[in-house]
Amino acid sequence: MFHNTESEEELREQVQGLEQEILQVLRENSDLKRRLRQNRISSLPTRDQLQEDLDDILYSWTHPHQTFQAVMLIRLGQEIDELKNSIDTAAYEWVIYQIGHRLQELIPEGMYLYHVRSLDFLVMYQPESSHSLRTFLALVLERVTSPVLMGSSLQIVRASLGMSLFPRDGRTMTELLLKANLALGQAQKNAKPFKIYSPEILVKEKNRQALYQDLLKALVGSPEEGGSSQFELYYQPKIKLSNLSESKARLAKIDAEVLIRWNHPQKGLLFPGTFLPLAEETGLILPLGKWLFYEFARFQERNKGNPLENSLAYSINVSPKQLTSSDLAEVLQNLVAQSALSAAKTTLELTESCLYEEPERTRQLLDKLKTMGFPLSLDDFGTGYSSLTNIHQFPISELKIDQSFVRNLPGNSQDLAIVQSTLMMGKAMGLSVIAEGVETQAQLQTLWGMGCDRIQGYLISHPLTESELKSFVERIHFQGMLFEVRNNEA
């Protein structure tokens, strides 16, 4: 019998090659599993490893001698995420490594630590008592938020922490992580370092989700064509004084701020504080803001030729998210081009925080809006980051003194000094200054005495519907621009 030795040799080589390929695949799979289970930067176990450890962890927690366990979710601040997306990724990795190392040093033997997302760390800790838990919690936050030394500079680290407790808040890791995450969200929302889960948080979150769904439904439809009928514009008068006696004011001009209300089908009329923060947080402020501009243009179209259009200028609030969107200038430009909006009579009100998130980009956009003819006002002045010395970097033409400085006039000497200095510096820089939140005759007399002639607040009027605004303006004009000053009793 003849043997084909050449074929056998080829077959042997093929088998050996196949074995090598299989071994390589197994090594790669093993390496992949190892990398999935261990974060490359912090060297801490990952979410994949947590999934494998769950049964052992929960079994150890159900031991009859165990009391309770704390599940802590720690999230680093946005500045670390920005560092990640910058050119210097090595700096990001160094910070993450240092945070992971600090946490490792804190965690006692037998406790659990995971790096579950790029900015998220999970600590599972068995405290001896409520007091020891509070002590450990404070220590974790202190160590995590200590600045990280990078060469000759320091990187500031901010963090928030949410915590749930086993078995009080749940007996599965899904429940505990969900509730720790809800508590973390509340801590971030309220700018607090930490929050421990309570049932009220879940109720708030369910209400928030329901309101979000209602807001989505209310925004169905094209803003150019009117969109939803659930929203309505209101107008709060602003006045410029030419003279003031004890009980009567002579007005030089009437303007108005455009505000929004939501006629919710079940909850009735909702004020902006109820839904605008949610709209800003979720990005729904963009379609809502677009609807507001188009609806205001329709308002101006309806009132062409009557006192509401001819004698009044208006102001509209622009949110931080609107200011960073790509279509704000385009929407306004289209409305101006269609003669649907008078730029010169439409002041855009910005909050101080808008100016400093991306200052160069913001300045360029504001320059463009200014060139289009829109006056720009800085709302709630004095409550944010601005100072009168750096306002000149932006094309601002008006300051609104925040109501928190007006509320305690004339009795609070510190607020008096702040208002007086704002008026003096604003005048020196050629800026108009208006005081908002004026509710009493004493506040009005004090502001007038300091040289503030532009006023907004409940003393003058609450926000009005379109028809109410028309009646208000006609009444003032009929009275020869005289306004009777009475303390607001609402």
C-alpha positions as CSV (number, residue, x, y, z in Angstrom):
1,M,0.0,0.0,0.0
2,F,1.4,3.4,-1.0
3,H,1.2,6.5,1.3
4,N,1.1,10.0,0.0
5,T,3.6,11.5,2.4
6,E,3.4,14.9,0.7
7,S,-0.4,15.1,1.4
8,E,0.1,14.0,5.0
9,E,2.7,16.7,5.5
10,E,0.4,19.4,4.0
11,L,-2.4,18.2,6.2
12,R,-0.2,18.3,9.3
13,E,0.8,21.8,8.5
14,Q,-2.8,22.9,8.0
15,V,-3.8,21.3,11.3
16,Q,-0.9,23.1,13.1
17,G,-1.8,26.4,11.4
18,L,-5.4,25.9,12.5
19,E,-4.3,25.2,16.1
20,Q,-2.2,28.4,16.1
21,E,-5.2,30.4,14.8
22,I,-7.5,28.9,17.4
23,L,-4.9,29.7,20.2
24,Q,-4.6,33.2,18.9
25,V,-8.3,33.7,18.9
26,L,-8.5,32.4,22.4
27,R,-5.7,34.7,23.6
28,E,-7.4,37.6,21.9
29,N,-10.8,36.7,23.5
30,S,-9.1,36.4,26.8
31,D,-7.3,39.7,26.4
32,L,-10.6,41.3,25.3
33,K,-12.4,39.9,28.3
34,R,-9.6,41.2,30.5
35,R,-9.9,44.7,28.9
36,L,-13.7,44.6,29.2
37,R,-13.4,43.8,32.9
38,Q,-10.6,46.3,33.7
39,N,-10.6,50.0,32.8
40,R,-7.4,50.8,30.8
41,I,-6.8,54.1,32.5
42,S,-7.8,53.6,36.2
43,S,-7.1,49.8,36.2
44,L,-10.3,49.4,38.2
45,P,-12.9,46.8,37.5
46,T,-15.6,47.9,34.9
47,R,-19.3,47.5,34.6
48,D,-18.8,44.1,32.8
49,Q,-16.9,42.9,35.9
50,L,-19.7,44.2,38.1
51,Q,-22.2,42.1,36.1
52,E,-20.2,39.0,36.8
53,D,-19.8,39.9,40.5
54,L,-23.5,40.6,41.2
55,D,-24.5,37.2,42.5
56,D,-21.7,37.0,44.9
57,I,-22.2,40.6,46.1
58,L,-26.0,40.2,46.7
59,Y,-25.5,36.8,48.4
60,S,-23.0,38.4,50.8
61,W,-25.4,41.2,51.5
62,T,-28.2,38.8,52.5
63,H,-26.1,37.3,55.3
64,P,-28.1,37.3,58.5
65,H,-25.5,39.4,60.3
66,Q,-25.5,42.2,57.7
67,T,-27.3,45.4,58.6
68,F,-27.3,47.7,55.5
69,Q,-25.1,48.5,52.5
70,A,-24.5,51.8,50.8
71,V,-24.4,52.0,47.0
72,M,-22.6,55.3,46.0
73,L,-22.5,56.6,42.4
74,I,-19.9,59.3,41.9
75,R,-19.8,61.4,38.8
76,L,-17.0,63.8,38.0
77,G,-17.8,67.3,36.7
78,Q,-18.2,68.5,33.2
79,E,-14.7,70.1,33.2
80,I,-13.1,66.6,33.2
81,D,-15.2,65.6,30.2
82,E,-14.1,68.8,28.4
83,L,-10.5,67.8,29.3
84,K,-11.2,64.4,27.6
85,N,-12.3,66.1,24.4
86,S,-9.4,68.5,24.4
87,I,-6.1,68.1,22.6
88,D,-4.3,67.0,25.8
89,T,-5.9,63.6,26.4
90,A,-3.0,62.6,28.5
91,A,-4.1,65.2,31.1
92,Y,-7.6,63.6,31.2
93,E,-6.1,60.1,31.7
94,W,-3.8,61.4,34.5
95,V,-6.8,62.9,36.3
96,I,-8.9,59.7,35.9
97,Y,-5.9,57.6,37.1
98,Q,-5.4,59.8,40.2
99,I,-9.1,59.7,41.1
100,G,-9.2,56.0,40.8
101,H,-6.1,55.6,42.9
102,R,-7.5,57.9,45.6
103,L,-10.7,55.8,45.8
104,Q,-8.7,52.6,46.0
105,E,-6.8,53.9,49.0
106,L,-10.1,54.7,50.7
107,I,-12.0,51.5,50.1
108,P,-11.6,49.0,53.0
109,E,-10.9,45.3,52.3
110,G,-14.1,43.4,51.4
111,M,-15.8,46.5,49.9
112,Y,-16.3,47.0,46.1
113,L,-15.1,49.7,43.7
114,Y,-15.9,49.9,40.0
115,H,-15.2,52.4,37.2
116,V,-18.6,52.0,35.4
117,R,-18.4,54.8,32.9
118,S,-15.8,57.4,31.8
119,L,-16.8,59.9,34.5
120,D,-18.6,57.5,36.9
121,F,-17.3,55.4,39.8
122,L,-19.4,53.0,41.9
123,V,-18.6,52.3,45.5
124,M,-20.4,49.7,47.6
125,Y,-19.7,50.2,51.2
126,Q,-20.8,48.5,54.4
127,P,-20.9,51.1,57.2
128,E,-20.8,50.2,60.8
129,S,-23.3,52.9,61.6
130,S,-25.1,55.9,60.2
131,H,-22.3,58.1,61.7
132,S,-19.5,56.1,60.0
133,L,-21.4,56.3,56.7
134,R,-21.6,60.1,56.9
135,T,-17.9,60.2,57.8
136,F,-17.0,58.0,54.9
137,L,-19.2,60.0,52.5
138,A,-17.5,63.3,53.5
139,L,-14.1,61.6,53.1
140,V,-14.9,60.3,49.6
141,L,-16.0,63.7,48.4
142,E,-13.0,65.5,50.0
143,R,-10.5,63.1,48.3
144,V,-12.2,63.0,44.9
145,T,-12.6,66.8,44.7
146,S,-9.1,67.7,45.8
147,P,-7.2,69.4,42.9
148,V,-4.9,67.1,40.8
149,L,-1.3,68.2,40.3
150,M,-0.4,68.2,36.6
151,G,3.2,69.4,36.2
152,S,3.3,72.9,37.5
153,S,-0.5,73.4,37.4
154,L,-3.5,72.2,39.3
155,Q,-6.7,70.7,37.8
156,I,-9.8,71.5,39.7
157,V,-12.1,68.5,40.1
158,R,-15.8,68.8,40.8
159,A,-18.0,65.8,41.6
160,S,-21.5,64.9,42.7
161,L,-22.6,61.8,44.6
162,G,-25.9,59.9,44.7
163,M,-26.5,57.1,47.2
164,S,-29.1,54.4,47.8
165,L,-29.2,51.9,50.6
166,F,-29.7,48.1,50.6
167,P,-32.2,46.7,51.5
168,R,-34.2,49.8,52.2
169,D,-34.3,51.1,48.6
170,G,-34.3,47.7,46.9
171,R,-33.0,44.2,46.8
172,T,-31.7,44.1,43.3
173,M,-28.7,45.9,41.8
174,T,-30.9,47.3,39.1
175,E,-33.2,49.0,41.7
176,L,-30.2,50.3,43.8
177,L,-28.3,51.7,40.8
178,L,-31.4,53.4,39.4
179,K,-32.2,55.0,42.7
180,A,-28.5,56.0,43.3
181,N,-28.6,57.6,39.8
182,L,-31.8,59.4,40.6
183,A,-30.3,60.8,43.8
184,L,-27.2,61.8,41.8
185,G,-29.4,63.7,39.3
186,Q,-31.0,65.6,42.2
187,A,-27.6,66.5,43.6
188,Q,-26.5,67.9,40.2
189,K,-29.7,69.7,39.6
190,N,-29.6,71.4,43.0
191,A,-25.8,72.0,42.8
192,K,-25.3,69.9,46.0
193,P,-22.3,67.7,46.6
194,F,-24.4,64.7,47.4
195,K,-28.0,63.4,47.8
196,I,-29.3,60.2,49.5
197,Y,-32.2,58.6,47.8
198,S,-35.7,59.1,49.3
199,P,-39.1,58.1,47.8
200,E,-39.9,61.8,47.1
201,I,-37.1,61.7,44.4
202,L,-38.8,59.0,42.5
203,V,-42.2,60.9,42.6
204,K,-40.4,64.0,41.4
205,E,-38.8,62.1,38.5
206,K,-42.1,60.5,37.5
207,N,-43.8,63.9,37.5
208,R,-40.8,65.3,35.5
209,Q,-41.1,62.6,32.9
210,A,-44.9,63.1,32.6
211,L,-44.4,66.9,32.2
212,Y,-41.7,66.2,29.6
213,Q,-44.1,64.0,27.6
214,D,-46.8,66.6,27.8
215,L,-44.4,69.3,26.6
216,L,-43.4,67.1,23.7
217,K,-47.1,66.7,22.7
218,A,-47.7,70.5,23.1
219,L,-44.9,71.3,20.7
220,V,-46.3,69.2,17.9
221,G,-46.7,71.3,14.8
222,S,-44.6,73.8,12.8
223,P,-43.7,77.0,14.6
224,E,-43.9,78.9,11.3
225,E,-47.6,77.9,11.0
226,G,-48.5,78.5,14.6
227,G,-47.6,75.2,16.2
228,S,-49.5,74.2,19.3
229,S,-52.4,76.3,20.7
230,Q,-51.5,75.4,24.2
231,F,-48.9,78.2,24.6
232,E,-49.8,81.8,24.9
233,L,-47.8,85.1,25.0
234,Y,-48.1,87.5,27.9
235,Y,-46.7,91.0,28.1
236,Q,-45.4,92.8,31.2
237,P,-45.2,96.6,30.8
238,K,-42.0,98.5,31.4
239,I,-42.0,102.2,31.8
240,K,-39.7,105.1,31.5
241,L,-40.4,108.0,33.9
242,S,-40.2,111.7,33.0
243,N,-41.4,112.8,36.4
244,L,-42.5,111.4,39.7
245,S,-44.6,112.8,42.6
246,E,-45.7,111.0,45.7
247,S,-48.7,109.3,44.0
248,K,-48.5,110.0,40.3
249,A,-45.9,109.3,37.6
250,R,-45.6,110.9,34.3
251,L,-44.4,108.4,31.7
252,A,-42.0,109.2,28.8
253,K,-42.5,105.8,27.2
254,I,-44.1,102.4,27.7
255,D,-42.5,99.1,26.5
256,A,-43.1,95.5,27.4
257,E,-41.3,92.2,28.0
258,V,-42.7,89.2,26.1
259,L,-43.4,86.2,28.4
260,I,-44.8,82.7,27.8
261,R,-47.6,80.7,29.6
262,W,-48.7,77.2,29.0
263,N,-52.4,76.4,29.0
264,H,-52.0,72.8,30.1
265,P,-55.0,70.7,29.3
266,Q,-55.2,69.1,32.8
267,K,-53.1,71.4,35.0
268,G,-54.5,74.7,33.8
269,L,-52.3,77.8,33.3
270,L,-48.6,77.1,34.0
271,F,-46.0,79.8,34.7
272,P,-42.6,79.7,33.1
273,G,-40.8,78.4,36.3
274,T,-42.8,75.2,36.0
275,F,-41.7,74.1,32.6
276,L,-38.9,76.3,31.2
277,P,-36.1,74.7,33.3
278,L,-37.2,71.3,32.0
279,A,-37.3,72.7,28.4
280,E,-33.8,74.1,28.8
281,E,-32.4,70.8,30.3
282,T,-33.9,68.6,27.6
283,G,-33.3,70.8,24.6
284,L,-37.0,71.5,24.0
285,I,-36.3,75.1,24.6
286,L,-35.1,75.3,21.0
287,P,-38.5,74.5,19.3
288,L,-40.3,76.4,22.1
289,G,-38.1,79.5,21.6
290,K,-38.6,79.2,17.9
291,W,-42.4,79.1,18.4
292,L,-42.2,82.2,20.6
293,F,-40.4,84.3,18.0
294,Y,-42.8,83.3,15.2
295,E,-45.8,83.9,17.5
296,F,-44.5,87.3,18.5
297,A,-44.1,88.1,14.8
298,R,-47.7,87.2,14.3
299,F,-48.6,89.4,17.2
300,Q,-46.8,92.3,15.6
301,E,-48.5,91.6,12.2
302,R,-51.9,91.6,13.9
303,N,-51.2,95.0,15.6
304,K,-49.8,97.0,12.7
305,G,-51.1,100.5,12.8
306,N,-52.4,100.5,16.4
307,P,-50.7,101.7,19.6
308,L,-49.3,98.3,20.5
309,E,-47.1,98.3,17.4
310,N,-46.4,102.0,16.8
311,S,-45.4,103.1,20.3
312,L,-44.0,100.1,22.1
313,A,-40.7,98.3,21.9
314,Y,-40.5,94.7,23.2
315,S,-37.9,92.5,24.8
316,I,-37.6,88.7,24.5
317,N,-35.6,86.3,26.7
318,V,-33.0,84.1,25.0
319,S,-31.8,81.1,26.9
320,P,-28.3,79.7,27.1
321,K,-29.1,76.8,24.9
322,Q,-30.8,79.0,22.3
323,L,-27.7,81.2,22.2
324,T,-25.5,78.2,21.4
325,S,-27.8,76.8,18.8
326,S,-26.9,77.2,15.1
327,D,-30.3,78.5,13.9
328,L,-31.0,81.5,16.3
329,A,-29.5,84.1,14.0
330,E,-31.1,82.4,10.9
331,V,-34.6,82.4,12.5
332,L,-34.3,86.1,13.4
333,Q,-32.8,87.0,10.0
334,N,-35.7,85.3,8.2
335,L,-38.3,87.1,10.3
336,V,-36.6,90.5,9.7
337,A,-36.3,89.8,6.0
338,Q,-40.0,88.9,5.8
339,S,-40.8,92.2,7.6
340,A,-42.5,90.1,10.2
341,L,-40.2,91.4,13.0
342,S,-38.8,94.8,13.7
343,A,-35.3,94.3,15.0
344,A,-34.9,97.8,16.3
345,K,-38.0,97.3,18.5
346,T,-37.1,93.8,19.7
347,T,-34.5,93.7,22.5
348,L,-32.9,90.3,23.2
349,E,-32.4,89.6,26.9
350,L,-29.5,87.4,27.9
351,T,-28.5,85.9,31.2
352,E,-25.0,86.5,32.5
353,S,-24.1,82.8,32.3
354,C,-24.7,82.9,28.5
355,L,-21.7,85.2,28.0
356,Y,-18.9,83.2,29.6
357,E,-19.4,79.6,28.5
358,E,-17.9,80.2,25.1
359,P,-17.0,83.9,25.2
360,E,-15.4,84.3,21.8
361,R,-18.1,82.4,20.0
362,T,-20.8,84.2,22.0
363,R,-19.2,87.6,21.2
364,Q,-19.2,86.8,17.5
365,L,-22.9,85.8,17.5
366,L,-23.9,88.9,19.6
367,D,-22.0,91.1,17.1
368,K,-24.0,89.6,14.3
369,L,-27.3,90.1,16.1
370,K,-26.3,93.7,16.9
371,T,-25.5,94.2,13.2
372,M,-28.9,92.9,12.3
373,G,-30.3,95.7,14.5
374,F,-31.3,93.9,17.7
375,P,-30.5,95.7,20.9
376,L,-29.0,93.4,23.6
377,S,-29.9,93.5,27.3
378,L,-28.1,91.7,30.2
379,D,-30.9,90.3,32.4
380,D,-30.6,89.6,36.2
381,F,-27.4,91.7,36.3
382,G,-25.3,91.2,39.5
383,T,-26.3,87.6,40.2
384,G,-23.8,85.9,37.9
385,Y,-20.2,86.3,36.8
386,S,-20.3,89.7,35.1
387,S,-18.7,92.9,36.3
388,L,-19.1,96.3,34.8
389,T,-15.4,96.2,33.8
390,N,-15.8,93.3,31.4
391,I,-19.2,94.0,30.0
392,H,-17.6,96.2,27.3
393,Q,-16.3,93.0,25.6
394,F,-19.8,92.3,24.4
395,P,-22.2,94.6,22.4
396,I,-24.6,95.1,25.4
397,S,-26.8,98.2,25.4
398,E,-28.9,97.6,28.5
399,L,-28.5,96.2,32.1
400,K,-31.4,94.9,34.1
401,I,-30.8,95.2,37.9
402,D,-31.9,92.0,39.4
403,Q,-35.0,92.1,41.6
404,S,-33.0,90.5,44.5
405,F,-31.2,93.9,44.9
406,V,-34.5,95.8,44.6
407,R,-36.6,93.7,47.0
408,N,-35.1,95.1,50.2
409,L,-34.9,98.8,49.2
410,P,-34.7,101.2,50.8
411,G,-33.8,99.5,54.1
412,N,-30.8,97.5,53.0
413,S,-27.7,99.7,52.8
414,Q,-25.7,97.0,50.9
415,D,-28.3,96.7,48.2
416,L,-28.6,100.5,48.0
417,A,-24.8,100.7,47.3
418,I,-25.0,98.0,44.6
419,V,-27.9,99.6,42.8
420,Q,-26.3,103.1,43.0
421,S,-22.9,101.9,41.7
422,T,-24.6,99.9,38.9
423,L,-26.5,103.1,37.8
424,M,-23.4,105.3,38.0
425,M,-21.2,102.9,36.0
426,G,-23.9,102.0,33.5
427,K,-24.4,105.7,32.8
428,A,-20.7,106.2,32.5
429,M,-20.5,103.4,29.9
430,G,-23.5,104.7,27.9
431,L,-25.7,101.8,28.9
432,S,-29.4,102.0,29.7
433,V,-30.3,100.6,33.2
434,I,-33.7,99.3,34.2
435,A,-34.7,98.0,37.6
436,E,-37.0,94.9,37.7
437,G,-39.1,93.5,40.5
438,V,-40.4,96.9,41.7
439,E,-43.4,96.3,43.9
440,T,-43.7,99.2,46.4
441,Q,-43.9,103.0,46.2
442,A,-40.9,103.2,48.5
443,Q,-38.8,101.2,46.1
444,L,-39.9,103.4,43.2
445,Q,-39.2,106.6,45.0
446,T,-35.8,105.3,46.1
447,L,-34.8,104.3,42.6
448,W,-36.0,107.6,41.1
449,G,-34.0,109.4,43.7
450,M,-30.9,107.5,42.6
451,G,-31.5,108.4,39.0
452,C,-33.1,105.2,37.8
453,D,-36.0,106.2,35.4
454,R,-36.7,102.8,33.8
455,I,-38.9,100.5,35.9
456,Q,-40.5,97.1,35.6
457,G,-42.5,95.2,38.3
458,Y,-45.9,94.4,39.8
459,L,-46.2,98.0,41.1
460,I,-46.6,99.0,37.4
461,S,-48.4,95.9,36.2
462,H,-48.6,92.1,36.3
463,P,-48.0,90.3,33.0
464,L,-51.0,90.9,30.7
465,T,-52.7,89.2,27.8
466,E,-52.7,90.9,24.4
467,S,-56.1,92.5,24.9
468,E,-55.2,93.6,28.5
469,L,-52.0,95.1,27.2
470,K,-53.9,97.1,24.6
471,S,-56.3,98.4,27.3
472,F,-53.4,99.3,29.6
473,V,-51.6,101.3,26.8
474,E,-54.8,103.0,25.7
475,R,-55.7,104.0,29.2
476,I,-52.2,105.5,29.9
477,H,-52.3,107.5,26.6
478,F,-55.9,108.6,27.4
479,Q,-54.7,109.9,30.7
480,G,-52.0,112.0,29.1
481,M,-49.2,109.5,30.0
482,L,-50.0,109.9,33.7
483,F,-49.9,106.8,35.9
484,E,-51.4,106.6,39.4
485,V,-48.9,104.8,41.7
486,R,-50.4,102.4,44.1
487,N,-48.7,99.7,46.2
488,N,-49.4,96.3,44.7
489,E,-51.8,94.2,46.9
490,A,-51.9,91.1,44.8
